[in-house]
Amino acid sequence: MKISVDTNVLARAVLNDDPAQSRAARKLLKEASLIAVPLPCLCELVWVLRQGAKLGKGDVVTAVRSLMNAGNVVVNRPAAELGLAVLDAGGDFADGAIAYEGAWLGGETFVSFDEKAVTVLSRQGEAARVLS
């Protein structure tokens, strides 16, 4: 079976916070021949793991990388990699994913009121500027 997965399925599989749902999620993920993980789902998952479950960024990076490296998972890898690089550098995963996708769509510079996001993206070699 080829599936597109919702964030709550991935969160249950990672967090094991509801035994029945966690078992069902893990079983589905193991049996699926293809798991399509949309970029918004990854952004939500990182948010849930960081803000909801209060996991450290290292644990979140490990969880997302494990997911991305599963043989049956399909994800926008370049966007996710930039998201992970930004997260690892102290920024938000979503900012990296947004910057990548914006560039892919033709944007030349990531623009934000968020100075931290701009700083972290600039350090990653991305064109970014603060709107003031």
GUMIGU-316635 format. One record per residue (C-alpha): residue number from 1; chain; x, y, z. Coordinates in steps of 0.001 Angstrom, whole numbers, plus 524288, in hexadecimal, padded with zeros to 5 digits. Layout:
BEGIN
<pt><n>NUM</n><chain>A</chain><east>X</east><north>Y</north><up>Z</up></pt>
...
END
This chain:
BEGIN
<pt><n>1</n><chain>A</chain><east>80000</east><north>80000</north><up>80000</up></pt>
<pt><n>2</n><chain>A</chain><east>804D6</east><north>80DA2</north><up>7FC85</up></pt>
<pt><n>3</n><chain>A</chain><east>800C4</east><north>817E5</north><up>80658</up></pt>
<pt><n>4</n><chain>A</chain><east>80193</east><north>8265F</north><up>808FA</up></pt>
<pt><n>5</n><chain>A</chain><east>8031B</east><north>827BE</north><up>81782</up></pt>
<pt><n>6</n><chain>A</chain><east>7FDCD</east><north>831BD</north><up>8211B</up></pt>
<pt><n>7</n><chain>A</chain><east>80619</east><north>8379C</north><up>82BCA</up></pt>
<pt><n>8</n><chain>A</chain><east>7FEA2</east><north>830D1</north><up>836AA</up></pt>
<pt><n>9</n><chain>A</chain><east>80245</east><north>82364</north><up>83148</up></pt>
<pt><n>10</n><chain>A</chain><east>810B5</east><north>826E2</north><up>8312C</up></pt>
<pt><n>11</n><chain>A</chain><east>80FF4</east><north>82D3C</north><up>83E9F</up></pt>
<pt><n>12</n><chain>A</chain><east>8099A</east><north>82120</north><up>84481</up></pt>
<pt><n>13</n><chain>A</chain><east>81406</east><north>81872</north><up>83E74</up></pt>
<pt><n>14</n><chain>A</chain><east>81F0F</east><north>820F2</north><up>843A7</up></pt>
<pt><n>15</n><chain>A</chain><east>819A8</east><north>8246B</north><up>85106</up></pt>
<pt><n>16</n><chain>A</chain><east>812DF</east><north>817C1</north><up>854BE</up></pt>
<pt><n>17</n><chain>A</chain><east>809CD</east><north>81FFF</north><up>85D41</up></pt>
<pt><n>18</n><chain>A</chain><east>7FD72</east><north>81831</north><up>85A65</up></pt>
<pt><n>19</n><chain>A</chain><east>80060</east><north>80996</north><up>85A6F</up></pt>
<pt><n>20</n><chain>A</chain><east>7F55E</east><north>8054E</north><up>85163</up></pt>
<pt><n>21</n><chain>A</chain><east>7F70B</east><north>81055</north><up>84794</up></pt>
<pt><n>22</n><chain>A</chain><east>805D6</east><north>80F39</north><up>84822</up></pt>
<pt><n>23</n><chain>A</chain><east>8051E</east><north>800AC</north><up>844EA</up></pt>
<pt><n>24</n><chain>A</chain><east>7FBB1</east><north>80350</north><up>839B6</up></pt>
<pt><n>25</n><chain>A</chain><east>8043D</east><north>80E4A</north><up>8346C</up></pt>
<pt><n>26</n><chain>A</chain><east>810BC</east><north>8064F</north><up>834FF</up></pt>
<pt><n>27</n><chain>A</chain><east>80A28</east><north>7FAA7</north><up>82E96</up></pt>
<pt><n>28</n><chain>A</chain><east>804F2</east><north>8031E</north><up>8237E</up></pt>
<pt><n>29</n><chain>A</chain><east>8120C</east><north>809D1</north><up>82150</up></pt>
<pt><n>30</n><chain>A</chain><east>81915</east><north>7FCCC</north><up>8210E</up></pt>
<pt><n>31</n><chain>A</chain><east>80F7C</east><north>7F665</north><up>817A2</up></pt>
<pt><n>32</n><chain>A</chain><east>80DB9</east><north>801AC</north><up>80E06</up></pt>
<pt><n>33</n><chain>A</chain><east>81537</east><north>80027</north><up>8016F</up></pt>
<pt><n>34</n><chain>A</chain><east>81616</east><north>80EFB</north><up>80028</up></pt>
<pt><n>35</n><chain>A</chain><east>81420</east><north>819B4</north><up>80A33</up></pt>
<pt><n>36</n><chain>A</chain><east>812AB</east><north>82746</north><up>8045C</up></pt>
<pt><n>37</n><chain>A</chain><east>81617</east><north>83169</north><up>80EB2</up></pt>
<pt><n>38</n><chain>A</chain><east>811FD</east><north>83EFE</north><up>80A2F</up></pt>
<pt><n>39</n><chain>A</chain><east>81A7F</east><north>84A64</north><up>80E64</up></pt>
<pt><n>40</n><chain>A</chain><east>80FD8</east><north>85076</north><up>816FE</up></pt>
<pt><n>41</n><chain>A</chain><east>80F04</east><north>8436B</north><up>81E1A</up></pt>
<pt><n>42</n><chain>A</chain><east>81D96</east><north>843EA</north><up>82125</up></pt>
<pt><n>43</n><chain>A</chain><east>81C45</east><north>851F1</north><up>825ED</up></pt>
<pt><n>44</n><chain>A</chain><east>81106</east><north>84E1A</north><up>82EC7</up></pt>
<pt><n>45</n><chain>A</chain><east>81847</east><north>84212</north><up>833AC</up></pt>
<pt><n>46</n><chain>A</chain><east>82429</east><north>84A01</north><up>83780</up></pt>
<pt><n>47</n><chain>A</chain><east>81B5D</east><north>853D7</north><up>83E61</up></pt>
<pt><n>48</n><chain>A</chain><east>8142F</east><north>84902</north><up>845CD</up></pt>
<pt><n>49</n><chain>A</chain><east>820E5</east><north>8427D</north><up>849DA</up></pt>
<pt><n>50</n><chain>A</chain><east>82762</east><north>84F40</north><up>84E21</up></pt>
<pt><n>51</n><chain>A</chain><east>81C0E</east><north>856DD</north><up>853FC</up></pt>
<pt><n>52</n><chain>A</chain><east>81268</east><north>84C51</north><up>857DC</up></pt>
<pt><n>53</n><chain>A</chain><east>81B47</east><north>84144</north><up>85C0F</up></pt>
<pt><n>54</n><chain>A</chain><east>8267D</east><north>84A60</north><up>85FEB</up></pt>
<pt><n>55</n><chain>A</chain><east>830CD</east><north>841F9</north><up>8592F</up></pt>
<pt><n>56</n><chain>A</chain><east>83E4D</east><north>847BA</north><up>85738</up></pt>
<pt><n>57</n><chain>A</chain><east>84263</east><north>84BB0</north><up>8499F</up></pt>
<pt><n>58</n><chain>A</chain><east>84C00</east><north>8405C</north><up>848C0</up></pt>
<pt><n>59</n><chain>A</chain><east>84131</east><north>8368D</north><up>84B6F</up></pt>
<pt><n>60</n><chain>A</chain><east>8386B</east><north>83D33</north><up>84181</up></pt>
<pt><n>61</n><chain>A</chain><east>8430B</east><north>83D3D</north><up>83720</up></pt>
<pt><n>62</n><chain>A</chain><east>8456A</east><north>82EC8</north><up>839BF</up></pt>
<pt><n>63</n><chain>A</chain><east>836E6</east><north>82B99</north><up>838C8</up></pt>
<pt><n>64</n><chain>A</chain><east>83518</east><north>8331A</north><up>82C0B</up></pt>
<pt><n>65</n><chain>A</chain><east>84182</east><north>82D65</north><up>82608</up></pt>
<pt><n>66</n><chain>A</chain><east>83D2B</east><north>81FA2</north><up>829C9</up></pt>
<pt><n>67</n><chain>A</chain><east>83034</east><north>8221B</north><up>82333</up></pt>
<pt><n>68</n><chain>A</chain><east>83687</east><north>827DE</north><up>8170D</up></pt>
<pt><n>69</n><chain>A</chain><east>83FFC</east><north>81C72</north><up>8160F</up></pt>
<pt><n>70</n><chain>A</chain><east>83582</east><north>811F8</north><up>816C0</up></pt>
<pt><n>71</n><chain>A</chain><east>83558</east><north>80AD2</north><up>809DC</up></pt>
<pt><n>72</n><chain>A</chain><east>826DE</east><north>80CDC</north><up>8078E</up></pt>
<pt><n>73</n><chain>A</chain><east>82643</east><north>81B88</north><up>80A89</up></pt>
<pt><n>74</n><chain>A</chain><east>82575</east><north>825FD</north><up>80019</up></pt>
<pt><n>75</n><chain>A</chain><east>827CD</east><north>8340A</north><up>80442</up></pt>
<pt><n>76</n><chain>A</chain><east>82CA9</east><north>840A4</north><up>7FE36</up></pt>
<pt><n>77</n><chain>A</chain><east>83A60</east><north>83D76</north><up>802CA</up></pt>
<pt><n>78</n><chain>A</chain><east>84141</east><north>84A41</north><up>7FF36</up></pt>
<pt><n>79</n><chain>A</chain><east>836F3</east><north>85238</north><up>80674</up></pt>
<pt><n>80</n><chain>A</chain><east>83785</east><north>8491D</north><up>81224</up></pt>
<pt><n>81</n><chain>A</chain><east>8466D</east><north>8497D</north><up>8123D</up></pt>
<pt><n>82</n><chain>A</chain><east>84677</east><north>8585C</north><up>812AB</up></pt>
<pt><n>83</n><chain>A</chain><east>83C15</east><north>857D8</north><up>81D45</up></pt>
<pt><n>84</n><chain>A</chain><east>84492</east><north>84E95</north><up>82546</up></pt>
<pt><n>85</n><chain>A</chain><east>850AF</east><north>856FE</north><up>82315</up></pt>
<pt><n>86</n><chain>A</chain><east>84963</east><north>862FF</north><up>827DC</up></pt>
<pt><n>87</n><chain>A</chain><east>843E9</east><north>85B8B</north><up>8338B</up></pt>
<pt><n>88</n><chain>A</chain><east>85154</east><north>85640</north><up>836E5</up></pt>
<pt><n>89</n><chain>A</chain><east>856D8</east><north>8641D</north><up>83623</up></pt>
<pt><n>90</n><chain>A</chain><east>84CDF</east><north>868E9</north><up>84014</up></pt>
<pt><n>91</n><chain>A</chain><east>84207</east><north>86D6D</north><up>8370B</up></pt>
<pt><n>92</n><chain>A</chain><east>834D4</east><north>86800</north><up>83339</up></pt>
<pt><n>93</n><chain>A</chain><east>8335F</east><north>85C70</north><up>82A18</up></pt>
<pt><n>94</n><chain>A</chain><east>827FE</east><north>8630C</north><up>8232F</up></pt>
<pt><n>95</n><chain>A</chain><east>83025</east><north>86F08</north><up>81FCB</up></pt>
<pt><n>96</n><chain>A</chain><east>839EE</east><north>8667F</north><up>8189E</up></pt>
<pt><n>97</n><chain>A</chain><east>82F39</east><north>85F0E</north><up>81198</up></pt>
<pt><n>98</n><chain>A</chain><east>82862</east><north>86BB8</north><up>80DDC</up></pt>
<pt><n>99</n><chain>A</chain><east>8350C</east><north>871C6</north><up>808F7</up></pt>
<pt><n>100</n><chain>A</chain><east>83808</east><north>865EA</north><up>800A0</up></pt>
<pt><n>101</n><chain>A</chain><east>82A82</east><north>864FA</north><up>7FACD</up></pt>
<pt><n>102</n><chain>A</chain><east>82A12</east><north>873A3</north><up>7F869</up></pt>
<pt><n>103</n><chain>A</chain><east>836D3</east><north>872D7</north><up>7F0D8</up></pt>
<pt><n>104</n><chain>A</chain><east>831C5</east><north>86705</north><up>7E95E</up></pt>
<pt><n>105</n><chain>A</chain><east>825D5</east><north>86F12</north><up>7E58F</up></pt>
<pt><n>106</n><chain>A</chain><east>82E81</east><north>87A06</north><up>7E067</up></pt>
<pt><n>107</n><chain>A</chain><east>830B5</east><north>882C8</north><up>7EC28</up></pt>
<pt><n>108</n><chain>A</chain><east>83E73</east><north>8881F</north><up>7ED09</up></pt>
<pt><n>109</n><chain>A</chain><east>83E97</east><north>88CD6</north><up>7FB25</up></pt>
<pt><n>110</n><chain>A</chain><east>837DD</east><north>887F2</north><up>8076A</up></pt>
<pt><n>111</n><chain>A</chain><east>831D9</east><north>893D9</north><up>80E12</up></pt>
<pt><n>112</n><chain>A</chain><east>82CC4</east><north>893EF</north><up>81BFF</up></pt>
<pt><n>113</n><chain>A</chain><east>82AA4</east><north>89C83</north><up>827E2</up></pt>
<pt><n>114</n><chain>A</chain><east>83122</east><north>89165</north><up>82F90</up></pt>
<pt><n>115</n><chain>A</chain><east>83F42</east><north>895B4</north><up>8316E</up></pt>
<pt><n>116</n><chain>A</chain><east>8435D</east><north>8888E</north><up>836D9</up></pt>
<pt><n>117</n><chain>A</chain><east>83E00</east><north>88160</north><up>82AF8</up></pt>
<pt><n>118</n><chain>A</chain><east>8452E</east><north>88A8A</north><up>821C6</up></pt>
<pt><n>119</n><chain>A</chain><east>851D7</east><north>8892E</north><up>82967</up></pt>
<pt><n>120</n><chain>A</chain><east>85151</east><north>87A55</north><up>829BA</up></pt>
<pt><n>121</n><chain>A</chain><east>84DAE</east><north>87952</north><up>81B58</up></pt>
<pt><n>122</n><chain>A</chain><east>8586C</east><north>882D7</north><up>81786</up></pt>
<pt><n>123</n><chain>A</chain><east>8623E</east><north>87A59</north><up>81EDD</up></pt>
<pt><n>124</n><chain>A</chain><east>85D4C</east><north>86ED5</north><up>816D1</up></pt>
<pt><n>125</n><chain>A</chain><east>860D2</east><north>8763B</north><up>80A6A</up></pt>
<pt><n>126</n><chain>A</chain><east>852F3</east><north>87A24</north><up>80711</up></pt>
<pt><n>127</n><chain>A</chain><east>84F66</east><north>887B7</north><up>8022A</up></pt>
<pt><n>128</n><chain>A</chain><east>84752</east><north>88D87</north><up>80D21</up></pt>
<pt><n>129</n><chain>A</chain><east>84411</east><north>89AE7</north><up>81267</up></pt>
<pt><n>130</n><chain>A</chain><east>83C5C</east><north>8A0F9</north><up>81D6F</up></pt>
<pt><n>131</n><chain>A</chain><east>830DA</east><north>8A94E</north><up>81991</up></pt>
<pt><n>132</n><chain>A</chain><east>830B1</east><north>8B589</north><up>821DE</up></pt>
END
